[in-house]
Amino acid sequence: MGNAFIIRYRTRPDAAEENQGLVGKVFAELAAADPGGMRYATLRDGDSFVHIVVHENDQNPLPRLAAFQEFQRGIAERCVEAPERSEVSVVGAYRMLTG
């Protein structure tokens, strides 16, 4: 299925909505650019965020997106728990992360 990663972090309570808005811009740019070869989801539980990224080749298209660069610029200031990125293996999926 490709390279799979989970990124977890917690924002300051007053920064969670701003963070969600920035994530929304990333999804809007992805929809417009349609880079192909990737699956991406973001989940939110209060102030905690989990991003699930699966891309089929060695080049993750996210860093090339202007909205993602904007999102990354202020992440340290928005967080109380810094993002932790883990490479994971997809064991199974039901109507999620697959075509």
LOPA-281856 format. One record per residue (C-alpha): z, y, x. Coordinates in pm, whole numbers, padded with zeros to 5 digits, always signed. Example, Ala and Ser with C-alpha at 12.3 -4.5 7.8 and 13.67 -1.06 7.14 Angstrom:
2
+00780-00450+01230+00714-00106+01367
***
This chain:
99
+00000+00000+00000+00016+00234+00301+00291+00444+00451+00587+00501+00219+00874+00746+00263+01174+00866+00069+01321+01209+00139+01665+01289-00001+01862+01614+00004+02098+01831-00200+02047+02199-00261+02303+02469-00322+02369+02485-00697+02220+02835-00715+01904+02720-00531+01817+02409-00735+01593+02591-00985+01412+02778-00706+01360+02448-00524+01223+02286-00839+00982+02576-00884+00856+02541-00527+00810+02167-00576+00613+02243-00893+00376+02460-00690+00318+02170-00451+00223+01946-00744-00009+02215-00884-00187+02250-00550-00213+01872-00517-00372+01854-00862-00622+02124-00770-00704+01991-00422-00696+01622-00517-00668+01501-00155-00684+01138-00262-00518+00848-00088-00165+00942-00182+00099+00904-00447+00387+01148-00474+00683+01186-00706+00991+01406-00705+01307+01322-00895+01599+01553-00961+01960+01474-01047+02148+01802-01074+02129+01959-00728+02000+01641-00560+01630+01576-00505+01444+01262-00406+01080+01273-00302+00877+00952-00291+00560+00975-00084+00304+00700-00035-00017+00769+00152-00287+00522+00238-00388+00650+00579-00210+00788+00882-00265+01149+00777-00022+01274+00516-00206+01556+00331+00113+01740+00229+00165+01944+00550-00182+02097+00510-00102+02244+00166-00004+02613+00152+00248+02540-00127+00412+02268+00081+00435+02501+00379+00603+02760+00154+00841+02492+00024+00931+02388+00381+00987+02745+00503+01319+02797+00325+01444+02442+00281+01732+02475+00530+01869+02781+00349+01846+02611+00008+02023+02292+00116+02385+02190+00154+02274+01842+00263+01968+01852+00487+01664+01641+00401+01681+01285+00530+01350+01105+00560+01337+00725+00557+01035+00504+00596+01052+00239+00325+00862-00067+00209+00742-00096-00148+00877-00427-00273+00741-00391-00624+00639-00132-00878+00573-00130-01247+00335+00146-01351+00468+00362-01073+00315+00441-00736+00013+00225-00817-00325+00312-00965
***
